[in-house]
Amino acid sequence: MIRGLYTAASGMMVEAARQEQITNNLSNSETVGFKKDLALQQARPEYQVVRVGSVSGVQDNKVVGSLGMGSLIDKIYTSYEQGALLQTDRNLDLAISGEGFFTVETPQGVRYTRNGSFSLDSERFLVTAQGFRVLGENGPLQLGEGDVRVDEAGMVFLGEVPQARLRLTGFTDNSQLRKAGDSLFAAGENAEGAPFNGQIKSGLLESSNVDVLQEMVRMLAAMRAYETNQRAIQAHDDMLGKAVNEVGSLR
């Protein structure tokens, strides 16, 4: 009976974590370049149920089955599937079609992003919406006066004169990246670079890959699972109350 309380409580904790992750996805459904997260669950280890006793005077500890101990969150998985491309017609709004990331310089080090909403600062460095400098193959991109455009290969032009190429980074395994806030990703120690195989689309931005309707369905399922576990705890609590106050009472 007590074990049932712990099993149901672990289920409530899992569903609470899922709702928190879904809420974060929904709150970023309009964030450019955002990649949704999925909470992956796994069952806790099962334990063998052993019959303890003796048969005809012989000790017989026979395994009669197994007992589950609930579930837990295994890990948070980030989905890097392509978001829809939205037209803005701004030359410095860039989207990546395919895999890969823009590379930016932050106070915490080099970071990677799919958010290509760029602009020029007062020193005419190409920067992100947060003011972080966008890196080219030879360092931060500083441009002179004139019309700026970027071709599909990531070459930056001032008028018709090529200036530098964007540093576009790919990875063999995106799971080695971790979110660093502001639609930025940091590479883990085991992250391995790979050739960039996407295309740059000027005048477009990549929207979040969150499907709002799908997330709402997942949230409702998580809420119902949470409530089911809550009712299970209430039922166990009622049975414990009867066991203590009625069955165990002396009359």
N, C-alpha and C positions, 0 to 999 in steps of 0.2 A: 504493500500500500504506500509506504514512504517512498519506495523506488518510483512509483508512478508519479508522485509529486515532482521529483527531480526530472523525470523524463519530459513531463508536460512543461515544466519551467524552462528546460533547455529549448524546447520548441518555441516558446514565447520569445526567448532571447534571439533565436535565429530570425523569426519573423520581424522583430523590432529592427534588427540590423538590415534586413531586406527593405523595409519601409524607409529607413534612413537613406539607403543607397538610391532607391527609386525617387525619393523626394529631391535628392541632389540632381539626378538626371533631369527631372521635370523643371527644376529651377534654372537649369542651364540649357533648356531646349532652344533658346534664342541666341545662345552664345556662339559666336563664329569659331569654327574649328574645334568645338567641344566634342569629345569622344565619350560615349556612355559607358557606364560600369555595370557589371552583372555580379551579383553575390552568388558564388557557387557553394552549394551545401554538400556535406558528406555525413554518412551515418557514423555514430560513435562505435567503437569496437564492441562486438557482441561477446557475451559471456556464456559459458556452458552452464546449464542447469543440471545439477547432480542430485540423484536420489540418495540420501544418506540413511543407512539402516542395515539390517542384516536379514538374510533369508536362510532359515534352517540353521541358525547359529553362525553363519558365514557372513562376514562383513561384505556388503555389496554397495559400492559407490558407483552406481550406474548413471551414465549421461543420458538424460531423457529429452534433451533439446537445447535450444539456445535462447538467450534473452537479449533483446535490443535495449540500448541505453539512450535513445533519442538521437538528435542530430546536432551539427554545429556548422558554422561558416568555415569552409575550407580556405577560400581566398577570394579576393575581389579581382575579377577579370575585366580588363578594358578592351572594348571592341573598337578596332581601328577601321571598320568598314567606311567606305566613302560616304560623305554627306552630300546633299544636293548642292549644286552650284547656282548661286543667285547673282543675277546681273546687276551691276552698279554703274558701269560705264566710267569709273574712275581709273585712270592709268596706273595708279599706285595701289589699287585693290587687286591682289593676286590670289589665285587659287591653284592648288595642286590637283591635277587629275591623275590618279594612280597613287602609288606608294611613295613615301618620302616625306621630308620635313624641311622647312626653312630653318636656318641656324641663326641664333641671336646671341648677343653678348649681354650678360646681366651681372650685377655685383656678386652673385653667387657662382658665377662661372658660365660656361657655354650651355645654352638650353636650346630646345627644339620645339617647333610649333607648326600647326596647320593653319593658324590664323594669319592671313596675309593682308590684314587691314593696315597698310603702311602709310607713312607720311614723311615729310621732310621737316627736320627741326630748324631752329634758328641758325645753325651752322651748316645746314643743308646735308646733314647725315640722314640716311634712310633709317627710320625708327618704327617700332611697334606702337600700338595705342598706349602702352605703359611707358614709352620713352626709351625702351631698350634698343640698342643699335643692331641693325640687321647686318649680318656678315656676308661679305663676298669671298671669293677664293683667296684674296690677298688681305683680308681684314675688313673693318667697317667701311661701308660704302658712303663716300662723300661726293656729292655731285655739284656741278656748277649750275649757272642759270640756264634755263631753257626747258623745252618740253622733254619729259622723261617717259620712256616706254620700255617695256620688258617683253622679249620674245619668248616662244615656247621652250627654248633651251635654257632660259634663265639669264640671257645676256641683257645687260642694262644699257640702253642707248640714251644719249643726250642729243636730241635732234636725230640725225642719221649717223652720229659718231658713236661707236661702241666704247663703253667706259670700263666695265668689269662684269664678271659673271657672278650671280648669286651662289653662295655656298649651299648646295642642296644635298641633304644627307639621307641615306637609306640605312636600314638595319636588317640583318639576317633574321632577327627575332625581336619583334616589337614588345614581347612580354618582358624584355629586360629593361624597358623604360618605366619610369614612375612619374606620376603627375606632380608638378611643382607649383600649381596655381597659375592663374591668368592664362589658361590654355597652353601652358608650357610643360615640356617633359624634360626630365633629366635622365641621362644614360647611366645604367648600373655598371658595376665593375665588369660584368661578363658580357656587356653589350658589344656586338661586333658590327662594324660598319659594312655597308654594301653599296654597290653603284646605284645612283639615282636612276630610276627607270620610268619616271612620270613625265608630265608635261605641265608647263606653267600657262595658266589662262589669265590674261590681263583683263581688267574690267569686270571680274567675277570674284565672289567670295564663297568659300565652302561653309555651308550651314552646319549646325549640330547634326549628328547622326541619330539623335533621339527621336523615336516615333512616339508622339504624345499619347495617341490612342492605345498603343501597345503597353506603354508604361502605366496608364490608368488601369488597364485590365490586370496587369501584374500587381498593382497596389491593392486592388480589391481582393485578389486571391490571397495576398499576404495578410490583409486585415481579417479575412474569414478564417484563415489558418490560425492566426493569433487568438481570435475569439474562441475557436474550438479548443485550443490548449487551455485557455482561461477557464472554460466550462469544465474541462477535465480536472483542473486543480480544485475547482469548487466542489465537484462531486467527490474527489478524494478527501477533501476537508470535511465534508458532511459525513462520510463513512467513518473517518477517524473520530469525529465527534460522537457518533453513535457507539463506536467501539469503546470509547473511554467512559461516556456518561450513561450508557444503557446496558450494553453487554457486560461491561466490567463492574457494574454496580451490584452491591449485595442487597438482597430483598428478604 
